[in-house]
Amino acid sequence: MNLWNRYYTPHTVEEAFSLLKTHDGAARVVAGGTDLLLEIRQGHRPPVEALVDITRIPELTRITQEGDLVIIGAGVTHTQIIRSELLARRATCLVESCGVIGGPQVRNVGTLGGNVAHALPAADGATSLVALDAEAEILQDGQRRWLPLLELYKGPGKSLLDPTHDLLLHLRFRLCGEGEATAFTRIMRPQGVALPVLGCALWVRMGDDGETIEDARVCIGPVAPVPTRATGVEEELRGRPFTGELLEQAIARAQAELHPRTSKYRATAEYRAEMIGVVLRRALPLAVRRAQTGEATPEGVGLQ
Ligand SMILES: Cc1cc2nc3c(=O)[nH]c(=O)nc-3n(C[C@H](O)[C@H](O)[C@H](O)COP(=O)(O)OP(=O)(O)OC[C@H]3O[C@@H](n4cnc5c(N)ncnc54)[C@H](O)[C@@H]3O)c2cc1C
């Protein structure tokens, strides 16, 4: 049995879109194929007539800086992200999250766009993009438009994008400036299935005194059908000096607000709720320290 019959490698977005249109639902976008081809091979998804590979389209395989914004093509691989000095310095959490995805083989071909388009609430790259308040550019009904990243998510594995008709083109967000920093951490089972028990990405901006958290964005997951911001925790942190007491209050708020479920592949609900404290104790002081010192060296890349 063939997993597909035709494989196209268009060189422009217009060509990719026109191939999808011509096949009228019988062709599907593929990037690294690390999710899609496994799903087809394992029978979770039927074989497709045609695959439209977007990784030969130059505009989708670049990381570009425009002022304070960075624009990442949907076909940029996790390895490209890990190797970006700009992202290591000014979007450290994204490098940390892409740096723990699979192993080198998966990171060399798997893309940030595929991580988002697959729409799983546990996707590591997406967790950091949420904390970075990213936007996505899509091509739908022949129109390009930007929208907040979270608007793409409609349920576990369900996206606003229909990959037999639509394309995710770019992701963009504001890079960290002075007094701002990010961090990502995750807890994995030591053995067995490669599903995170819990991941956490956060972004902070420190006030002029270097002690007060002026603003924060926090994403901890998976704790819901779609990636979500822990808005209560953000509220708890905003405008208060960073102390051990504040950290414990933020953890208590997160444990009251977030309700991870028991999953036989991840862990029990009780254990995962306890782990909320662990990820926040690791990531929050790290992000604050980075924001205070301007030092941002990604941790854990390629180790998990
Ligand atoms: C061994 C292994 C370990 C893994 N570990 C992790 C992990 O630790 N953390 C993690 O988050 N993920 C992990 N993954 C999952 C996967 O590697 C990532 O989600 C990866 O980023 C998917 O990207 P891709 O380019 O391979 O997507 P693909 O498989 O090519 O595509 C995924 C889905 O998105 C659609 N799609 C892709 N690109 C576009 C686009 N531009 N526009 C519209 N639709 C599109 C496809 O049609 C498909 O439905 C792992 C996978 C494997 C096989």
The ligand as a MOL file (V3000), in Angstrom:
LIG
                    3D

  0  0  0     0  0            999 V3000
M  V30 BEGIN CTAB
M  V30 COUNTS 53 58 0 0 0
M  V30 BEGIN ATOM
M  V30 1 C 10.1130 10.2300 17.7420 0
M  V30 2 C 9.3330 11.5120 17.8070 0
M  V30 3 C 9.4800 12.3360 18.9180 0
M  V30 4 C 8.7650 13.5260 18.9980 0
M  V30 5 N 8.9440 14.3160 20.1000 0
M  V30 6 C 8.2560 15.4670 20.2040 0
M  V30 7 C 8.4380 16.2920 21.3450 0
M  V30 8 O 9.2270 16.0020 22.2500 0
M  V30 9 N 7.7130 17.4490 21.4230 0
M  V30 10 C 6.8460 17.8250 20.4220 0
M  V30 11 O 6.2340 18.8920 20.5270 0
M  V30 12 N 6.6530 17.0600 19.3270 0
M  V30 13 C 7.3300 15.8890 19.1850 0
M  V30 14 N 7.1470 15.1030 18.0780 0
M  V30 15 C 6.1550 15.4730 17.0770 0
M  V30 16 C 6.7020 16.2070 15.8150 0
M  V30 17 O 8.0300 15.8810 15.5350 0
M  V30 18 C 6.6170 17.7240 15.9210 0
M  V30 19 O 5.2910 18.1230 16.2270 0
M  V30 20 C 7.0440 18.4190 14.6170 0
M  V30 21 O 7.2640 19.7780 14.8760 0
M  V30 22 C 6.0200 18.2730 13.4980 0
M  V30 23 O 6.5110 18.9790 12.3730 0
M  V30 24 P 6.5630 18.3250 10.9240 0
M  V30 25 O 7.1790 19.3470 10.0400 0
M  V30 26 O 7.2250 16.9900 10.9400 0
M  V30 27 O 5.0000 18.1720 10.6370 0
M  V30 28 P 4.2760 17.2230 9.5770 0
M  V30 29 O 4.2390 15.8340 10.0790 0
M  V30 30 O 4.8140 17.4440 8.2090 0
M  V30 31 O 2.8030 17.8710 9.6300 0
M  V30 32 C 2.0240 17.8110 10.8080 0
M  V30 33 C 0.5980 18.2430 10.4710 0
M  V30 34 O 0.5430 19.6140 10.1200 0
M  V30 35 C 0.1380 19.7980 8.7520 0
M  V30 36 N 1.0430 20.8390 8.2570 0
M  V30 37 C 2.4000 20.8440 8.3350 0
M  V30 38 N 2.8820 22.0050 7.8630 0
M  V30 39 C 1.8180 22.7460 7.4870 0
M  V30 40 C 1.6750 24.0590 6.9240 0
M  V30 41 N 2.7150 24.8400 6.6850 0
M  V30 42 N 0.4220 24.4960 6.6400 0
M  V30 43 C -0.6710 23.7070 6.8820 0
M  V30 44 N -0.5870 22.4820 7.4390 0
M  V30 45 C 0.6270 22.0090 7.7320 0
M  V30 46 C 0.2720 18.4360 8.0910 0
M  V30 47 O -0.6590 18.2330 7.0420 0
M  V30 48 C 0.0040 17.5150 9.2700 0
M  V30 49 O -1.3800 17.4160 9.4920 0
M  V30 50 C 7.8690 13.9050 17.9460 0
M  V30 51 C 7.7390 13.0670 16.8230 0
M  V30 52 C 8.4540 11.8860 16.7470 0
M  V30 53 C 8.2860 11.0280 15.5250 0
M  V30 END ATOM
M  V30 BEGIN BOND
M  V30 1 1 1 2
M  V30 2 1 2 3
M  V30 3 2 2 52
M  V30 4 2 3 4
M  V30 5 1 4 5
M  V30 6 1 4 50
M  V30 7 2 5 6
M  V30 8 1 6 7
M  V30 9 1 6 13
M  V30 10 2 7 8
M  V30 11 1 7 9
M  V30 12 1 9 10
M  V30 13 2 10 11
M  V30 14 1 10 12
M  V30 15 2 12 13
M  V30 16 1 13 14
M  V30 17 1 14 15
M  V30 18 1 14 50
M  V30 19 1 15 16
M  V30 20 1 16 17
M  V30 21 1 16 18
M  V30 22 1 18 19
M  V30 23 1 18 20
M  V30 24 1 20 21
M  V30 25 1 20 22
M  V30 26 1 22 23
M  V30 27 1 23 24
M  V30 28 2 24 25
M  V30 29 1 24 26
M  V30 30 1 24 27
M  V30 31 1 27 28
M  V30 32 2 28 29
M  V30 33 1 28 30
M  V30 34 1 28 31
M  V30 35 1 31 32
M  V30 36 1 32 33
M  V30 37 1 33 34
M  V30 38 1 33 48
M  V30 39 1 34 35
M  V30 40 1 35 36
M  V30 41 1 35 46
M  V30 42 1 36 37
M  V30 43 1 36 45
M  V30 44 2 37 38
M  V30 45 1 38 39
M  V30 46 1 39 40
M  V30 47 2 39 45
M  V30 48 1 40 41
M  V30 49 2 40 42
M  V30 50 1 42 43
M  V30 51 2 43 44
M  V30 52 1 44 45
M  V30 53 1 46 47
M  V30 54 1 46 48
M  V30 55 1 48 49
M  V30 56 2 50 51
M  V30 57 1 51 52
M  V30 58 1 52 53
M  V30 END BOND
M  V30 END CTAB
M  END
